[in-house]
Amino acid sequence: MTRRPGPLPAETLPLILEVEPGADYALLDSGSGRKLEQYGPYVIERPEGQAIWQPALQPAEWAKADAVFTGDTDEEGMGRWRFPREPLGETWPMKHDGIDYLGRFTSFRHVGVFPEQGSHWSHMEGLIRKAGRPVKVLNLFGYTGLASLIAARAGAEVTHVDASKKAIGWARENQQLARLADKPIRWICEDAMKFVEREERRGNRYDIILFDPPAYGRGPKGEVWQLFDDLPVMADICREILSPKPLAVVLTAYSIRASFFAIHALMRDTFAGMGGEVQSGELVIREKSAGRALSTSLFSRWVAG
C-alpha cells in the first residue's frame, strides 16, 4: 500500500463526545479500578482500569450492587458474576432511545451494549434521516446489533457482520424484542476482513460504514485480527466500498495503546482527495456522583462534505 494522493480532508480534533446519565443507563460512580453502573433495573459493578481516582460514593452505596464481576480484569478476560442480593437470570430487558434489547451477564464482563456509542448512533441516525434517499449501512464487528437496529429504524438497509455466532444470535433476539423484525437487516457471521474483501470484488457499495474492531480477535475459521497490522488495510478497503455519494465512515478503537492522533492520521490519509472532514477524539461517559468523565475509547470518523 502507498499513501493516497490528493488534499487531506478538513479536521476537527480533539472532539470529546459525552454520554450523560439517563433513565436507562448511568455511570453512578467510579474509582479504585472499578465502576458502578445502572443498567435498567440493575446496579452493576465491574473492573475499570482507567478509574485511577477514588470513589465518590460511600462503600454502603457500592454494596447495593445487584451484580459484581469478579475474575480477570483484562478487557477480554474470563471471569464470573457474583450476585450479592439475589440470584439473577442470564438476561434482562433494557432500552436505548426507545429500542428494547437484552442485557446479558457474559463471562467477559460485558453486558451487550457500550452506552458511550450512543453519540455515534444518534449522529448516524441524523445522517440517514437527512439524506432523504435510500441509505445502505455496513456495520462491521457489529456485536449485539444496537447500531444496526437504530440504522434500520431510521430507514436504512443494513448489513451486520460479526465473527461470533453467539453475538449474531443475540442481535437477532434484539431485533425481535425491538419489534423491528420487518426491517431489512442482513445478519452475517463471518470474518470482517474476508467480508469487505469480497464486497470489494463484487462491487457492492455502502453509504455509511461503522467499524469497531478489537485490538485482537479471531474469525469463525481461525482468522487472526491484529489491529495495528490489519486496520490500515481494512480502512483502505472501506473507502473502496463506499457508494458514489457516501455519508460517513466511523472507526472506534477500544483498549489500544495509542493516541487518537494515530487513527486520526490514518483516517485523513485514507480519505485523501474525497473532501469532507475527519473528526477524532474520545468517547466518554459522564459520572453521576462527582461529574468526572470516564474515557472509554478512541474514535475517528470521516463525514462527507
Summary of the structure (lengths in Angstrom):
residues: 305
radius of gyration: 19.2
end to end distance: 25.9
largest distance: 60.6
contacts: 998
relative contact order: 0.18
helix: 26%
strand: 35%
